[in-house]
Each structure stands twice: as C-alpha cells, then as structure tokens.
Amino acid sequence: MRNIMILIVVLSVFSTPMFAKAVDVAPRISDREIIESLATLKQGQKDHAQRITDLQTTMLALAGGMFTLIISMFGYIAWDRRTYMRPIQERMDRYETILHKELDITNDAGSVLTRLVKALKQLAKTDQKVAEVLRSFSLL
C-alpha cells in the first residue's frame, strides 16, 4: 500500500507542471492598445457605412435608368401607333371623300344609287324588259 501511495504522490508531482503549461497567461494590454483597437474598429465602421452609401447610390442610379427605359419604351409605343395609324386614317378620309362625292349622300332626294333605283322603277312601269331585270335582282 505504501508503494501505491508513493506512486500517486510521484505522479501528481510530475503531472502538475503539465497542467500548468496548458494554460497561457494573457499578455497585459495597455490602455493605448485598447484605444488604438477601438479607433481601428471605428474606422472599419465608417468604411462599411461608406460602402452602404455607395451601394445605395448605385441602386438609385440603376433604378433611375430602368425608369427612364420604361418611359422611353412607352413613348416609342405611342409614336409607333401614331405613325402606324396615320396612313390608315388618311386612307379612310380619302374613301369617305370619294363616297360623299360619288354617292352624293348629302342630297335631299337621297344618294345616287337610291335615285337610280327610283328612276329604273319608274321606267319599269312602261318597259317590260326593265321590269323583268329589276325583278331578277329583287329590286322591284
């Protein structure tokens, strides 16, 4: 038993320095080093705020560019529709002028076609051939 006690004492004496070496003593930090570290952290924070401001400016510029492109696209669409519709409108105006001129719609007695059918019906009263032709076209 005595041997065991001696062994325990010897082992504990030799193992104590090993535990002591496992823990490092922190070096003493001076107030100056703490202030310098805080100044470095503050500068880093300012740099981050500047980066955020730069990103906001970039995003604002990109959003403005997209807005400008969208407005330009609407302007182009409106211009394209107007230039596309102008020849059609001119053609319709021309057809309307020809229609008024040829059919004489504004005449109180009716259009040229109405007056022509009336004249043929009048002629059909005396001419049997004209009456047959008008009946074949369901005009009499």
Buried (B, 14 or more C-beta within 10 A) or exposed (E): EEEEEEEEEEEEEEEEEEEEEEEEEEEEEEEEEEEEEEEEEEEEEEEEEEEEEEEEEEEEEEEEEEEEEEEEEEEEEEEEEEEEEEEEEEEEEEEEEEEEEEBBBEEEEBBBEBEEBEEBBEEBEEEEEBBEBBEEEEEB
